[in-house]
Amino acid sequence: MELTAIAQWLNTAFAGYDYAILQALHNLAEAAGGFFTPLCRAITLLGEKGILFLVLGIVLMLFPKTRKAGICMFGAVCCGALITNFWLKDFVARPRPLTVEPFRTWWQAAGAYAESEYSFPSGHTQNIVGTTASLFACRKEKWVRIVCAVLMVLVPFSRMYLGVHTPLDVGVSFVLALALAAALYPAFRTEQTAKKATPWILLGAAALCGGYLLYASAQARCDWPAGSEDLANITHGLKNAYTMMGALLGFLIVYFADEKKLRFDVHAPFWGQVLKLVLGLALIVAIKAGLKPLLVTLFAGSQAESFVRYFVIVIFAGIVWPLTFPFFANIGKKGTAA
């Protein structure tokens, strides 16, 4: 694959910086006998595609005390993904470090964690830092802030340790994520400002997503040979963009429905809240897995199936599942068993 001018410059200008840190991490992996490899493989999953934090953001939005944090997390994931995983990755088109030596040898020694998209900037770092920074700013509990700070460090570290990103990839994403969280926070400082800002932020994210869909669709029709890295990355980007657009549209409907009419009562005893959360997440996972083969067949393999699937998931999580909340509110009360 021919490098873009920006990718070539990044590889040249920051070669020494990237090499020194990745070599140090490789030496650490060898000295520890691979002890950290399974830990890093598990930790890195926390930033995978931002799905965990999208779902967590939706769940937090269902409760008045955590609604502000949920909206801020959802906005951070969506806006961050659009900037890093969509526009910047495809524009810069920097290959993974594992495509050249000695980084490929170090990547294999660290367990050869499979990755196929472009490298710059790190999407995992953007997802984890953006969401945890938002949560850190919105919540005052000490334990929440400690967990957020630890995750901000561990996930970016895991990406470099596994050899799938350079320090530059991770560092730029880290700074971008913090800047985005800082820019979004004033909009969610109070409930009133959050109500005003949320629809505009979602519409802005949807506009960015729609623009990328048009761009990526045009790129996907270019005369690239089957199996080429460029085509694979654009195809993957299209899938992510359809996913994001479906989630954004679903959330817009949920937001306006809740503001104008629904106003679900989220109060419940402790075990009712636990059951509500566990069963809700289990059903979301089941819907996500169960709809995929049906929609893939219905859409003849088109990436648009992701749009429908994630739209349905968000509508279920934000409108359908909360209809069961009165049942969970009565758990443990006398007379409810009959």
C-alpha positions in Angstrom: 0.0 0.0 0.0 1.3 3.4 -1.0 1.6 5.7 2.0 -0.1 9.1 2.1 2.2 12.1 2.6 1.0 12.6 6.1 1.5 9.0 7.1 5.0 9.1 5.6 5.8 12.3 7.5 4.6 10.8 10.8 6.6 7.6 10.3 9.7 9.6 9.6 9.4 12.5 12.1 8.4 10.3 15.1 10.4 7.1 14.3 12.8 7.5 17.2 10.1 8.3 19.7 7.9 5.3 18.6 10.9 2.9 18.4 12.3 3.7 21.9 9.0 3.2 23.7 7.9 0.1 21.9 11.3 -1.4 22.4 11.0 -0.7 26.1 7.6 -2.4 26.2 9.0 -5.4 24.2 11.8 -5.7 26.8 9.2 -5.6 29.6 7.2 -8.4 27.9 10.3 -10.6 27.6 11.5 -9.9 31.1 8.0 -10.8 32.5 7.8 -13.9 30.4 4.6 -12.8 28.8 2.9 -12.4 32.2 1.2 -9.1 31.1 0.0 -10.4 27.7 -3.3 -12.0 28.8 -4.0 -9.0 31.1 -3.5 -6.5 28.3 -5.6 -8.6 25.9 -8.5 -8.4 28.5 -8.0 -4.7 29.2 -7.9 -3.7 25.6 -11.4 -5.2 25.1 -12.8 -2.4 27.3 -12.2 0.1 24.5 -13.4 -2.1 21.7 -15.5 -0.1 19.3 -17.0 1.9 22.2 -20.0 -0.4 22.3 -19.6 -1.0 26.1 -19.7 2.7 26.8 -22.5 3.4 24.4 -24.7 0.8 26.2 -23.5 2.1 29.6 -24.3 5.6 28.6 -27.8 4.6 27.6 -28.3 2.8 30.9 -27.1 5.7 32.9 -29.4 8.0 31.1 -32.4 6.0 32.4 -31.7 7.3 36.0 -32.1 10.9 37.0 -29.0 11.0 39.2 -26.8 9.6 36.5 -28.5 11.1 33.4 -26.0 13.9 32.9 -23.1 11.5 33.0 -24.8 9.1 30.6 -25.5 11.8 28.1 -22.0 13.1 28.3 -20.5 9.6 27.9 -22.8 8.9 24.9 -21.8 12.2 23.3 -18.1 11.6 23.9 -18.2 8.1 22.3 -20.1 9.3 19.3 -18.2 12.5 18.6 -14.8 10.9 19.4 -15.5 7.9 17.1 -16.5 10.2 14.3 -13.3 12.3 14.6 -10.8 9.5 15.1 -12.2 6.2 13.8 -13.8 7.7 10.8 -12.4 10.9 9.4 -8.8 11.0 10.7 -8.0 7.2 10.3 -9.1 7.3 6.6 -7.6 10.7 5.9 -4.1 9.9 7.3 -4.2 6.1 6.4 -1.2 5.2 8.5 -0.5 1.4 8.5 -0.2 -0.5 11.8 3.3 -0.7 13.2 3.0 -4.5 13.0 3.3 -4.3 9.2 7.1 -3.6 9.3 10.1 -5.0 11.2 11.1 -5.1 14.0 7.7 -4.1 15.2 6.1 -7.2 13.6 8.4 -9.5 15.5 7.6 -7.6 18.8 3.9 -7.8 18.0 4.2 -11.6 17.5 6.1 -11.9 20.7 3.3 -10.1 22.6 0.7 -12.5 21.3 -0.1 -11.3 17.8 -3.4 -9.5 18.8 -5.3 -9.3 15.5 -6.0 -5.8 14.1 -6.7 -4.7 10.5 -7.7 -1.1 10.5 -5.4 1.9 10.0 -3.3 2.9 13.0 -3.5 6.6 13.5 -5.1 7.7 15.8 -6.0 5.0 18.3 -9.7 4.4 18.4 -9.5 2.4 21.7 -7.7 5.2 23.4 -10.3 7.8 22.2 -13.1 5.6 23.4 -11.8 4.9 26.9 -10.2 8.4 27.6 -13.2 10.3 26.2 -15.8 8.4 28.2 -13.9 8.1 31.5 -12.8 11.7 31.4 -16.5 12.7 30.9 -17.5 10.4 33.8 -14.6 11.8 35.9 -15.9 15.3 35.4 -19.6 14.5 36.0 -19.3 12.3 39.1 -17.8 13.4 42.4 -17.4 9.9 44.1 -13.8 9.2 44.8 -13.9 5.5 43.8 -15.5 6.5 40.4 -12.7 8.9 39.7 -10.0 6.4 40.7 -11.4 3.8 38.4 -11.6 6.3 35.5 -8.1 7.4 36.0 -6.8 3.9 36.1 -8.6 2.9 32.9 -7.3 6.1 31.2 -3.8 4.8 31.7 -4.3 1.0 31.3 -6.1 0.8 28.0 -3.7 3.0 26.1 -0.8 1.1 27.7 -2.3 -2.2 26.5 -2.5 -1.0 22.9 1.2 -0.2 22.9 2.2 -3.3 24.8 0.3 -5.5 22.3 2.2 -3.8 19.5 -1.0 -2.7 17.6 -0.4 1.1 18.1 2.6 3.4 18.3 3.0 5.9 21.2 2.1 8.7 18.7 -1.2 7.0 17.8 -2.1 6.7 21.5 -0.7 10.1 22.5 -2.7 12.0 19.9 -5.9 10.2 20.7 -5.3 10.8 24.4 -5.0 14.6 23.9 -7.9 14.7 21.4 -10.2 12.8 23.8 -9.4 15.1 26.7 -9.9 18.1 24.6 -13.3 16.8 23.4 -14.4 15.9 26.9 -13.4 19.4 28.1 -15.3 21.0 25.2 -18.5 19.0 25.9 -18.5 19.3 29.7 -19.8 22.9 29.8 -22.8 21.8 27.8 -23.7 19.2 30.5 -22.7 21.2 33.6 -26.4 21.6 34.6 -29.6 19.9 33.7 -30.9 22.9 31.8 -27.8 23.3 29.6 -27.8 19.6 29.0 -31.4 19.7 27.7 -30.6 22.5 25.3 -27.3 21.1 24.1 -28.1 17.4 23.7 -30.3 17.6 20.5 -27.8 19.9 18.8 -24.8 17.7 19.7 -26.6 14.6 18.4 -27.7 16.4 15.2 -24.1 17.6 14.7 -22.8 14.1 15.2 -25.4 12.7 12.8 -24.3 15.3 10.2 -20.7 14.3 10.5 -21.7 10.6 10.3 -23.8 11.3 7.2 -20.9 13.2 5.6 -18.6 10.3 6.2 -21.1 7.8 4.8 -21.2 9.7 1.5 -17.4 10.0 1.4 -16.8 6.3 2.3 -19.5 5.1 -0.1 -17.7 7.0 -2.9 -14.3 5.6 -1.9 -15.7 2.0 -1.7 -16.6 2.3 -5.4 -13.0 3.1 -6.4 -11.2 0.6 -8.5 -9.3 -1.1 -5.7 -8.3 -4.8 -6.1 -10.3 -7.3 -4.0 -8.7 -7.9 -0.6 -6.7 -4.6 -0.7 -6.1 -2.9 2.7 -7.6 0.4 1.5 -10.9 -1.3 0.5 -10.9 -3.3 3.7 -10.5 -0.2 5.8 -13.2 1.8 3.9 -15.6 -1.2 4.2 -15.0 -1.4 7.9 -15.5 2.3 8.2 -18.8 2.1 6.4 -20.0 -0.6 8.9 -19.0 1.6 11.8 -20.7 4.7 10.3 -24.0 2.8 9.7 -23.8 1.5 13.3 -23.2 5.0 14.7 -26.0 6.5 12.5 -28.5 3.9 13.7 -27.6 4.5 17.4 -27.8 8.3 17.0 -31.2 8.3 15.3 -32.5 5.9 17.9 -31.2 8.0 20.7 -32.7 11.2 19.2 -36.1 9.5 19.2 -35.6 8.2 22.8 -34.5 11.6 24.0 -37.4 13.5 22.6 -39.9 10.8 23.6 -38.6 10.9 27.2 -38.6 14.7 27.3 -42.0 15.2 25.9 -44.1 12.2 27.1 -42.6 9.1 28.7 -40.9 10.2 31.9 -40.3 6.7 33.2 -40.3 6.2 37.0 -36.9 4.6 37.6 -37.3 4.0 41.4 -37.0 0.4 42.6 -35.7 -1.5 45.6 -32.0 -2.7 45.4 -32.8 -6.1 44.0 -35.2 -4.6 41.5 -32.5 -2.3 40.2 -30.0 -5.2 40.0 -32.5 -7.4 38.1 -33.5 -4.5 35.8 -29.9 -3.8 34.9 -28.8 -7.5 34.4 -31.8 -8.6 32.5 -31.8 -5.5 30.4 -28.1 -5.9 29.4 -28.7 -9.7 28.7 -31.6 -8.9 26.4 -29.6 -6.2 24.6 -26.8 -8.7 23.9 -29.4 -11.3 22.8 -31.0 -8.8 20.4 -27.6 -7.7 19.0 -26.6 -11.4 18.3 -30.0 -12.6 17.2 -30.8 -9.9 14.7 -27.5 -10.1 12.9 -28.0 -13.2 10.8 -31.6 -12.2 10.0 -30.6 -8.7 8.9 -27.5 -9.8 7.0 -29.8 -12.1 4.9 -32.5 -9.4 4.5 -30.0 -6.8 3.4 -28.0 -9.2 1.2 -24.8 -8.6 3.2 -25.0 -4.8 3.0 -23.4 -2.8 5.8 -26.8 -1.1 6.2 -27.9 -4.0 8.4 -25.8 -2.4 11.2 -27.9 0.8 11.0 -31.1 -1.2 11.6 -29.7 -3.4 14.3 -28.3 -0.7 16.5 -31.4 1.5 15.9 -33.5 -1.3 17.3 -31.1 -1.9 20.2 -31.3 1.8 21.3 -35.1 1.9 20.9 -35.4 -1.2 23.0 -33.0 0.1 25.7 -34.5 3.6 25.8 -38.2 3.0 25.3 -39.3 -0.7 25.3 -37.4 -2.0 28.3 -38.3 1.0 30.6 -42.0 0.0 30.2 -41.2 -2.9 32.5 -39.9 -0.6 35.3 -43.2 -0.5 37.3 -42.9 -4.3 37.7 -39.3 -4.0 39.1 -40.5 -1.2 41.4 -42.9 -3.5 43.1 -40.4 -6.3 43.8 -40.4 -7.2 47.5 -43.6 -5.4 48.2 -46.4 -7.3 49.9 -49.1 -8.6 47.7 -47.1 -8.4 44.4 -46.5 -12.2 44.3 -50.2 -12.8 43.7 
